[in-house]
């Protein structure tokens, strides 16, 4: 009888030990996975290591360190494309905010109201044409810089472990950049914008199952009108800027924690 009780006790103890080992293994595996990507252990004493962190993340010349002057993708200025993307985004955001004071997204009673507001900005507003051109060209420069930045990251292998999460975040950002460009392209509501919106409606309807729902949500229905331009305006001015700014902050924060990727 006592032997059976002893066997039961040993079995229960073994189960508890196995459960603890499983929990410990899972915890350590998760901690190691996150630490290799976000340096969690290094930042537990963030106040004491602040000076070390700042100096650790100072950019280094990879071309000089690895003698890569003859390799185009390792040319050090290409490592500044992310900075130029953010700079262009800031310029586009500031100029776009100023344009928002004079732009009218309404077409009620006058289908050309939005287009007429663009004409008024370009012709009647002091420095209006310059402001609009600054916004348009900074947006186009941002798109090109983000694309080249992604190409550079790919060809230098900077997307590999432990930076694969930031690579995925970069893919999301470049996708949102394209959405930014599309919504802004429709706001003048001229012939180019109208037919670009019509193409967008047709593309939405071509999506299986959720196509009609998506067209109604994004374009306000299957027929273009004021609902379409108002939706594009809300996306371009009130939703995308906050989402993109938050993701850029997260993207830069991860780069700051991981450091600039060494070329592979």
C-alpha positions, 0 to 999 in steps of 0.5 A: 500500500505504501509502495503504491502511494510512493509510486503515485507521489513520484509520478506526480512530482515527475509531471510537475517537473515536466510542466515546469521544464516545459514552461521554462523552455518556452519562456527561454525560447521566447526570450532568446527569440525576442532578445536576438531581435530587440536586445531586451536583455541589454535594455533592462538597465536602460538608464545606466546604458543610455550613453553606451546605446547612443554611441553604439548606434553611431553610423559607421562607414561600411565602405571603409571598414570592408573596403567595398568602394567598388561595389555599388550596393555597399556604397555608404550614401545608399544607407541614407535612403531611409533618412531621405524617405523620412525627410521627404515624408515630413516635408510632404506632411507639412506642405499637405497640412498647409494645403488642407487650409485651402482645399475643398473635398466637396462636390455637392452642387458643383462637381468641379468644386474640388478641382476649382479649389486646386486651381485657386491654390495654384493661381490665387494663393501666394506661393500656392503653386510652389506649395503644391509642387513641393507637396507633389514632388516630395511625395514622389521623392519619398516613393522613389526613396522608399523603393530604393531603400527596400532594394538596397536592404534586399541586395545587402541581405539586411532583411535576414535574421534578426531583422526580418520583423523590420523587413516585414514592417518595411513592406507594410510601409511601402504598401501604405506609401502607395496607398498614400500616393493613390489617395492623393492622386484622386484629390484634384478630381480632374479627368486623370483622378476620375478615371483612376478612381474608376479603375480602383472601383473596377479592381475592387469589384474584381476581388472575390467575395469582398469586392463589392463590400470593399468598393462601397467602403473605399469609394462610396459605391459603384458610382463615383461622386462626392462620397468617393472624394470625401473618403479619399480625403479622410484616408489621405489626411486623417487616417494614413498620416497617423498610421504611417507616422506610428509605424515609421516611429516603430521602424526607426526604433527597431533600427536604433535598437538593432543598429545599422545592418552590417553588409552580408 
